[in-house]
Amino acid sequence: MNEHHEFGHWQPEPGRPTKSDFQRFSDGRSAMGQAHVLPHRAAGIIGAAIVAGLAGATGLVLTWIDRYRQRRMLSSLSDHMLKDIGVTRADVDREAGKRFWHG
C-alpha cells in the first residue's frame, strides 16, 4: 500500500475509498457508491464465465479428438474383428465418414 504523508497526516491512495465513502444509513447499509462495488462483482462474474467457457471449449475439443481417434481405430479393424463386435464394414464406413464434430 502506498501511503502519502503530508504534514504528518495520512492520505489514502488516489482512487481508494475514504472514510466518508463508508458512511452508514440508519439501517446499517453502507453509503459507499455502487460504482465501487459493481465493477468488482461484474469482473468476478465475467471471469467465472470466461473460465467456464474455456473449460467447456477444452472439453469439446477433447471430445472431438477422442471421436477422431476412435473412428480411425474402428476403421483399422479387420472384417473378422468387426464381425466379433457385431459391426459391418458399411457401419464402419458410415461412422468413419462423419466429421469429427458430428456425434
Sequence and secondary structure as in RCSB ss.txt:
>XXXX:A:sequence
MNEHHEFGHWQPEPGRPTKSDFQRFSDGRSAMGQAHVLPHRAAGIIGAAIVAGLAGATGLVLTWIDRYRQRRMLS
SLSDHMLKDIGVTRADVDREAGKRFWHG
>XXXX:A:secstr
   EEETTEEE  TTS  GGGG B TTS B   HHHHHHHHHHHHHHHHHHHHHHHHHHHHHHHHHHHHHHHHHH
HS HHHHHHTT  HHHHHHHHTS TT  
